Amino acid sequence: MKRTLCALLAGATLLALAPPVAAQGDPRIARSIALRDQWQWLTRDIAFPAEWDADGRHFHYRKTVAGGFAFVDVDAATQAKAAAFDAAAVARGLGTALGRTVDPLRLPFDGFAFEDGRAAIRFAIDYAPWRCTLGTVRCAPVTEPQRRPRGFDVVRDLTVPALNVPHRAPDGMREALVIDDNLVVRAAGSGAQAWRSQDGSPGDFYDPETIAWSPDGKWIALYRVRPGYRRIVTRVVSSPAGQVQPVLAQQLYPKPGDAIDHERPVVFDAATGRRIEVDDALFPNPWQLGPIEWRRDGGSFAFDYMQRGFQHAKVIAVTAATGAARAAVTEDAATFIHNERRFAHDVGGEGRELIWASERDGWRHLYLIDATTGRVRRQITRGQWVVRDIARVDDDRRRIWFSASGTVPGEDPYHKHWFRVDFDGRNLTRLTDGDQTHEARFSPDGTRFVDVHSRTDVPEVADLRDADSGAVIATLERGDVRALTAAGYRPPERFVAKGRDGTTDIHGLVVRPRDYDPARRYAVIENIYAGPHDSFVPKGYWPFGAFSGGDKAMGMQQIADLGFIVVMIDGMGTANRSKAFHDVAWHNLADSGFPDRIAWIRALAAKERAIDLSRVGIYGGSAGGQSTLNALLFHPDFYKAGVAFAGCFDNRMDKIDWNEQWLGWPVNPGYLAASGVVHADKLQGKLLLVVGEQDSNVDPASTMQVVDALIRADKDFELLVIPNGEHAAGRSTGPVAYGQRREYDFFLRTLGGTR
């Protein structure tokens, strides 16, 4: 049986890897693939969000120039501009270090920070830190001590030593570290031990990376840890570079339901070594405890607590001398608390007041909390709109700077504007204007900010603004897209229709072929990403890269030019609207907003007769890959063909944090309801699965389990496995856009183009 299944899997893969000969020479596909390189260098002076120097005297940003990008440095006082560094010299230095030619207009990083008084720059290449000196340019990877890795932040990799750097006391005379799993205090500089705890063990150890001295040096707090389950995902590297035989790759990869590290705070008297136990009744079953932060007086500390299951959160305050714990603030939800969007600020570091973000009234707003009682003193912001980013809190002026969306009637409710407001809720002042979305970066002293604003049909403009009034001090850049427009680019059309309830506005974009003829008939293809952690329809202009909605607009145009109408929609269950809008995803990833998406596409077809609703396709990657498969499983009457890239097709197989956040803990029927493995027998449409063999984001076995289930259900499908491919395999654009070609060919074969 195993031999037969392996043969079937191999057959499916080989068939997928042998595309029709016609596709390889199809001029329509070749033109669409080439379109990106023809267009992406045609804009000028489109600026990206700025980065400030630590002293606030200068800031810099990247912008488009002929043939690529340039980094611009600006004197904040005079607005005088200059090149941020000698790009040609940096390119030569990087070329020497990397062993390949580097184009100075296309450096392999999109942001950097100055170091050593502007004598060097630091940046990342493929997430790895690099540094270049700027006098005599020398570039090299940065090698520095690293903290112990954690699988999705909740299981420590105990095969890697912890970063056990001695932590000096405030007076510099003593230091604390961990030896043989126990906390040790000794004279600074490896001197004589003053004391050592005795109860640490490999199964219940003191974590040196969490050591925190009180400001007065009287106390030491740290976390004690009982290790979780070390789940290892093993992948076969079938085609390793430079050798014939395969090798294995292994990754620490906790999955939903796994036992995770259990952290508990412990306090020691720094002089005597006396341990003070902290009662954990207020913080049982933690998902994770935040860093220990001492209050100014040194008598107490606080930490952030999220209970596993993401329904209960607190800030816990602990009195050092007694270990007594109390809740400085408590947040409870019937569904979920969005962990990535939590915000707490201890006003003045005194433990008396907190600025707290909460959705308790149905919208994300800011609250002033009495941290001594845990009660709300004042709701600072209110209304049917959403606080997005909290950029700055000024304790002395008792003022907050933040962004929000949905604040301007008649505007796209996802557009971000920037505001300031006082702690008492007064003097709410809007600092940005215009029917556009705004990305702001504030100076370190909070007096100015760089605002890059645009809309899908309005190119980026970068302004330097006053942070109190919002007045424009200077316009730094104004995007020029005349050449791109002359080449044929047309911005996507914004379209709004009612969702499943008949009242809620659902927002999306429409991209048509450049030779669109309303008298003809077009299949429609949806680009889907329904992950509940954000909203995804682009709101800014730049259509080519990671800023303002990523690569979606350009990729959609490339598919549209094959003879399709391509759409992208934010349905219910995604973020940045009301809590009720978001809650649709709770225990319900199978939904993916499909009732809203289908209603939206039907409304578009009612307006635009050129749309052929008998030919609807869908594509997406990661969570979008899961949604793509589920569209064919659960809505086969509407969706007829789909390309699913790197899908997390069964959430029990995927990373622990993302899935428990939305589907809950412990593992429940919601996991099964969304599983493409469990429901594989429902497949009716045409399906192409694409997976990277070395995907470290979503376990590639998730795809192969769907393949197994489809074979057992006797369902036809196509499969493309990309050796050595990572999570973006098949979606990335390179010199050999193999995955793109296969996707384009699939849609032409299964849906046809224009009729």
N, C-alpha and C positions, 0 to 999 in steps of 0.2 A: 504493500500500500504506500509506504514512504517513497519507494522507488518510482511508482507510478505518479504520485503527486509532484515529485521533483521534475519528472519529465514534462508534466503538464505545465508547471511553472516556467521551465526553461523554454518550452514551446511558445508560451504567451510572450515571453520577453523577446525571443528571437523574431517573432512575427512583428512585434512593435518596432524592433530595431531595423526592420527592412521595409521602409516606406515605399509607396508606389513610385515608380521611376518618374512618372510625369511630374510629381511634386517637386522633385529635385531641380527641375528645369522650368518650373512655372514662373513666368515673368512677373505675375502679380505678386507672388510671395517675395521674390527677389526685390521688387520695388519697395514693398512695405518694410522689409528688414532694413533696406538702405536708407529709409527716410530719416531715421534718427540722426545718423551721422551727417546727413545733408542739412538738417535744420538746427541742430543743437548749438552751433557756433555762430548763429546769425544775430543774436541779440547783443545789445550793448548797454552797459551801465545798469544792469539789474543787480541790486545789492542784496546781500544776505544778512541775517542778524549780526549785530556788532558784538565785539568782546572788548571790555574795558581793561586798561592796566590797573593794577592794585591801587596806585596812588591817584587814579582818576584824572590824570593830566592828559592822557591820550586814550583813544580807542581805535580799533581797526575792524575791517570787514572785508569780505571777498565780494568781487563783482565781476560781471561778464565783460570781456573785451574781445577784440578780433582774435579768433582762433582758440579762445579758452577763457581763463580766469586770471585776475590779478588781485593781490592783497593790498589794500589802501590803509595807510595810517593817517589819523586825523588828530591835530592839536585841538583839544576840547575848548580852549580859551579863544583861539583865533580862527578855528576851522581850516587852518592851512593843511593841505594834503601832500602826502609823499608816498612813495612806494614803501611798504612795511619792511621789506628787506630786499636784497639782491636775488631775485628769483632765479636768474641764470646761474649764479654761483651755488645756490642751494640745490638746484637741479643737478649740477655737476657733482656736488658732494653726495647727494643721494644716489646718483648713478654709480659712483665709485663703491658706495656701501652695498648697494643692491645688486651690482653686477649687470646692470642693464641701462639703456638710455632712458633718461627722464626728461620729458618736455617741460620747460619752465612755465608754459601756459596751462599745463595740465598736471600740476603737482599732485601726488597721491594722498593729499589730505585737504580737508575743506575748512579747517579751523586750527588755531594754534594759540599758545600763550607765550609771552616774553618771559625770560628768566635772566638772572644775574645782571640786573640793571640794563636790560635790553641787549645784552651781549650774546644771547642765545635764544632759540625758540624751541618749544616742546610741542609735540603733536602726536597723533596716532596714525599708524598705517595698519589697516586690517585689525583694529582694536589693540595692537601692540604699541607701547610707548616708544617714541623716538625723540632724539635731540640733535640739533645742529648748532654749532657755534657760528657766529656771524662775522667775526673778524677774518681770521683765516678759517674758511668754512670747512668744518669736519662734521660728518653726520654718522650717528651710530644708534643702535637700539639702546634703550635705557635698561640697565640691569640694576635692580634695587630689591631689597628684601620685600617679600610678598606675604600678605596675610594668608593663613590657611584657607584653601578653597572650601566652598560649601556648595553642595548640590541644591540649587534653587534657594539658597540662603537658609535652609532648615536642617541640613545634615552635613556635619563637618567631615572632611576627608581626612581621617585619622592616619592614613598612610603618608601624609605630608606633615612635617613638623609645624607647630604653631609658630607665629612670629613672637618669640619670647624675648623681646628687648626689655632690659630693666627699666622700670618706670620710676623716675626720680621723684622724691617728695618735694613739696613746694620750697622747702628750705635748702634743698640740694644735698642734705647730709645723709639721707637714707635712700634705698631703692627697693622696689618690690618686683618680684618675678616668680615664676613657677618652676620648681624642680621636682621631678618624679611625681607630677600631678598634684603637688601641694604648694600652697602659697608660702613664699619665703621673704622675710624682710631682713636686710643686712645693711651694713655701712656702705655708702656709695663707692663704686669702683671695685667691686668684688671683695669687699671687706668682710669682717666677721659677721656671722649670722646673729641677729637679735632674737629671732624666733622663727618657727616653722609650723604650719598646720600639720596634723597627723592623720587626717581621715580621707585624704584624696586617694583615688585609685583610677586605673584605666577605665573602669566602668562608671565612675562618678568623680570627674576631675574638675580642678579649678582651671578656668580658661585664662591664660596670660594676656590674651588680646582684649580682654574686657576690664582690666585693672584700672581703677579710678581713685586717685587720692582726693580727699576733701581739701578745700582751699586752705584750711588752717593746719593741714598735715596730721590731724588727730585720728582720722579714720581712713580705712581702705575698703572700698566696695568692689565686688566683682561677681561674675556669674559662675556658678557651679553647674556642670553639665553631665547629664546621663545620655550617652550617645544613642542615636536612632539607628534605623536599619540601613545598612550600606548596600543598597541595590545597585548593581553594576549592569549596564547595557553593553553588550559585546557585539561589535560589528566586524565583518570580514572585509578587509581591504583587498579587493580582488586584483587590483592592478596597481600595485605600489610603484612609484617612480624609481627607476634604476635597478629593478630586479624582477625576476620572473615569478617567484613563488609568492602566494598571498601571505598577508600578515593579519594579526588581530588588532583592533582598536577597542579600548575600554573607557567607559565614562561613568562617573558617579551620577545617578539619575533617579532620584526619588519619584515615585508615582503615587497617584491618589490612594489614600488609605494606609500608606506606609507609616511605620513608627518614625517619628522625627526626634531631633535632639530636644531634650527637656531642660530648659534653663531655669535656675532659681538664683535670686540675688542673695549674697552673703556679705555681712559687714564684720570687719575686724577692728579692734582697738589697735592702732598702729604702734603704740608704746609697749603693750603687754602681749599682744597676740590673742586676746580674748575674743572668741567668736560670738557674734550676736545673730541669732536666728531671726529670719524674716518670715512671718506667717504668710503663706501663700493662698489663704482662703479667698482673697479678692481677685486673684489671677490664676485660676485653675486651668489646666490643659492649654498652656500658651502655644499659639502658632509661632510666635517669636517675641522676644523682649527687645525693646530698643536700647540704644546706648545709655549707660548710667550718666546722669547729669547732676552734679552737685549744685545746690543753691549757694548763693553768695556767702551766707553766714556760716557755711560748713556744717551746720547741724542736721541737715536733711538732704536727700537726693530724690530724684524722680526718674522714672523710665516709662516708656510707652508700652502698652500691652494690647495685643490682639488675641482673642481666644480663637482656637482652631474652629473653623466653620465660618469665620468672618461675619458673625452676627453680634458680637459683644466686644467693645473696645473701651479702654480706660487710659488715663495717665495716673500712675500709682506714685504716691509720695511716701517716703520712708523716713522715719526719725532714726538717726544713726544710733543714738545711745540706747534705745530700747528695741529697735527693729519693728516698731509699730508701723503698720501700713494703712493707708487710707486712699480713697479714690478722689483725686483732684478734679476729675471730670469723668463722666460715664456716658457712653453712647451705645444704644441698643437698636437693633433693626429686626423687623419680622422677616426680611429677606436677606440682604447682604449689606455690608459696609464696604465701600470701594477702597481697598487697602492702599492702592497707589495714590489716591487723592486725599488721604488724611493729612491734616495740618494742625499743629499745636505750637504755640509760641508762649513761653514763660516770660511775662512782662517784667523786665528789669532783672531777671534771674533770681527773683526773691520768693517765688512760690506762692504769691498772693493772688495773682490774676493770670488768666490764660486767654489768649486769642485762639478760638477753636472753630474749625470748619465742620459743618453738620448739614445733613439733609433731613433733619427731623420735621421740618414743616413742608416737606415735599419738593424743596429746591435747595441746591447747595448754597449755603450762606455762612456768614461770619458771626460769631457770638463772643461776647465778653463773659468769661466764667469767673466766679468767685472760687479760687482754687483752694480756699480753706474749708469750704462747705460743699463744693461740687455743683452749686446752683448757678443758673443763668442770671447774671446781673442785667444783661441787655442784649437783645438781638441787634447787631450792628447794621446788617444789610437785610433787606426783605423785598419780596416781590416775586412775580412769576418770571424769573430769570436766574441765571446760573453763574456763581463765582467760579472762575477757571483757575488762574494763576495768582498766587500771593507773592509778589516780588519783593516787598520790603515792609517792615514794621519799625516805626520810629517810636521807641518807648518814651523818649523825652517829650516829643511833640504830641504823643498819643494819637498817631496817625498811621494809616495803612494804605499801601498802593497795591492795586490788584487789577486783574482783567476780568471781564464778564461777557457773557453772550446772551442774546435775547433781550437786551435792554432797550432797543430802539424799535418801536412799532413800525411794521412795514419792511424792515430789513431782514435779511437772512438770519434766522435765530442762532446760527452757528458762528456768525461773525464776532470776532473778539474786539472789544473796546477796553480802554484803560481808564481807571478811576483812582481817586483818593477819597478817603473818608476818615473822620475822626472816630476814636474809640466809642464815643457816645452816640454814634450814628448820624451826627450832624455834618454839614458841609460836604455832602457827597458831590464830588465834582468830576465831570467827564473830561478827560484829558485828550481824547482823540476824536476826530470827526470824519464825516464822509461815510457812504455806504460801502465800506470795505472791511477787511479783516486786518488786524494790527498785531505785529510781533514787536515787543519792546524789550530793551536791555538798559537797565538803570546804572548810572554812575555809582561808584562806591559810597559817595557821600549823599546820594539820593536827591541831588539837585537837578539833574538833567537825565534825559533818556533818549536813546536812538530808536525811532519808530519806523519800521519797514512795513508799509501797508500796500495792499493790492486787492484785486478781486479776479475771478477767473477771466474776466474780459477787460481788466484794467491792469497794466503792468506795474511792477513794484516801484515805489517811490520811497526814498530814505530821508527822513527828517530828523534833525536834532531839536528836541523840545524841552521846554522848562517843565520840571516835574510838579510844580505847584499849580501852574495855570494851564499847562498844556500848550502854551503859545509856541509857535515854530520859531526857533532861533536861527536855523539855517536849513535849507534843503540841500542835502549832500549828493544825492543821485536821483536821476529820473530815468527809468528804464526806457530804452529805445528799441521798439520791436518792428520798425518799418521794414527791414529786410526780411524778417520772418514772415510778416504779413504778405509781402510781395511774393514770397516763395509759395504761398498758398495756405498757411496756417490760419485756421479760424478757431477762436476759443469755443469751448463747449457751451451748449445752451443750458441755462438753468431752468429746471422745470419742477413745479410743485403740484402735488395731487393729494387727495385725502387718503388716509390709511384705512385700516380694517374697521375702525369704529365710525367711519364716515365724517369725523370732525377734526381729527388731528392731521396737521399738514406734514407731509413726507417730502423731503427735499432730495433732489438728485440732479444728475447731469446727463446730457445727450450729446453724443459725438456722431456726426454723419460723414459719409465719404466726401471727398473733395469734389467728385463729379455727381453729387446727389441730384436725382431727378424725381420730383414728387409724383410724377406720372407712373413711376415703376414701383415694384414691390420688393421690400427688403426684409430679410431675416433680422431679428434683433438678438443681441448677445449682451448678457449682463456680466459685468466685472464685479464680483462679490467679495466683500470682507465684512463679516458680521460680528467680529470679536467684540464682546461687551465692554472692553477696557477703554474704548475711545469711539469717536466718529471718524469717518474715513473719506467721505466725498471731498475732493479738493475744494478749497475756498480761495486760495491765492492764484496768481497768474502763472508763475514759473512752471512749465509743464514737463521738465526733463529730469529733475533730480529729487533729492530728499526733502527739499524745502517746499512748504505750501502744498502738501498733499502728495508729494512723492512723484513716482514715475507714471501715475495713472493716466493723465490726460494724453501724454505722448503715446503710451502703449495702446490706449484705446483708439487713437487716430490711426495707428498702423494697422489694426484689425479692421477698422471701419473702411479703410481704403480698399479692402478686398471685396467690398460690396455689402457691408453690413451697417446697421445702426447699432451703436454700442452705448450702453447706459451704465450708470453707477448710482446707487441709492443707499441712503441711511435709513433703514427700517427701525421699527421698535425693537428694543433690546440693546441698542447701542447707547453710548454715553453722550453727555453734554446737552441733554434736554432735562425734563422733569424726572424726579425719582420714579414716578409711575411709568413713564416711557422706558426707563432703564430696566425696571423690575421685570419686564416681560421675559428677560433672559434667565431669571432665577429658576434653577432646576429644569431649564427648558431650552438648552442649546439646540435642540432639534427644530425649534421654531425659526431661528435665523431671520426673523422679520419677514418671512415669505408671504404671509397674508397682505402685508403692506406693499411689498415689492410687486406682487402680482397685480394688486389694485392700481399701483402707480403706472406700471407698464400698460395695463388696459386703458387707463385714462389717457396716456400718451397716444395709444393707437386710435382712440376715439377722436383725438385732435388731428392725428397725422395718418391719413389713409394709406400712406406708403408702407406702413409697418404690417408685416404678415405675421399674425399671432399663431399661425400653425407651425411656424419655424422659430422657436425661441431657444437660444443656447445660453450657457453660463460657464464662467471660468473663475478660478481663484486659487490662492495658495495658503498653506498652513490651515488656520481656522476657515479661510475661504475655500480651501480644498475640501474640508469636511462639509461645508455648506453646499458646495457644488455636487458632491455625491448625494447628499440628502435631498437636494432639489429633484434629482432623478428618481430617488427612492420614494419620497413622500408627496411629490407634486408632478408625477409623470404626465398628467393631462395638460400641463402647461410647458414644462421644460423638456426638450427633446434630445439635447446633446450637451455634454459637459467635459471640460478638461480640468482635472483635479491635481494640483501640484502639492506634494509634500503634506498631505492632509493628516490631521489628527483624527482619524476616522473612528476611533473608539477611545473616549476620553479616559478610560482606565489605563490606557497604554501611554498616555502623554504626561508631560511634566506636572508635578504635584501642585505647584502654586497657582497657576492659571486656572486649572480645572476645579480645584477645591474652592477657589474664589467664586465661581459662578454656579457650579453644580452642588457645592456643599460637601460636608463631611459628617458622618462617614459616607462611604460610597452607597448610593441610593438608586432607585429605579430611574431617575433622570439620566444617569449615565447610560443605561441600557436603551432608553428611548431615543437617544441621539446616535446610537452606535450603527455605523455602516456595516459592521461585521454581523451584528444581530439581525439586521434588516436587509442583508444583501440579496435575499431571494425576491425582493420587491423591484429590482432593477428592470426598467423597461426601455429607457432611451439608450443612446450611444454614449459610451464612456471611454475616455483616455485617462489613465493614471500615470503620473510622472513622479518619480522619487529619486532623490540622491542617495547613493549607497552609504555615504558617510554623514547623513543628516544628524547633527548634534542638538538640534532644537526639538524636532519631533522624531521619536524612535521610528526608523524606517520599517521596522517589523510591523508597525501599524498598517502600512500599505500592504505588506505581504499577507497579513491576516485577512484583509479585505479580498485580496486575490484568491486566497484559499477558499473563503466563503463563497465567492462568485463562481469558482470552479465547481465546488460541491453543489451549488444551486443550478449548474449547467447554464450559466449566463455568459454571453459573448461580451468581450470588452477588449481594449487595447492597453498595453503596458509598456512604459519606457523607463528602464532603470539606467541611471547614469553613473558609471563607475567613478569613484572618488568624489562624486557630487555632494555638495553640502545642501543646506536648507533651501537656498535659492536656485538650485540646479534646475535647468530647463527654463527658468524665468530670467536669468541674467543675460545681458547682451554683451557679447564678446566677438572676437574675430570669426568664430564659428558659432552662429546663433542656431544651433541644432534644435534645441527645444522650441524656440520660436517657430522655426520652419515646420516642425511636426504639429504644433498647435494650429498654425494657420491652415495647413493642409487638412487637418482633421475637420475643422469647421467648414471648409469649402466642400469636402466630401460628404459631410453629414447634413449640413443645412443648405448648401448652395449659397450663392451670393445674390446678386441682383437678378430679378426676373422681370 
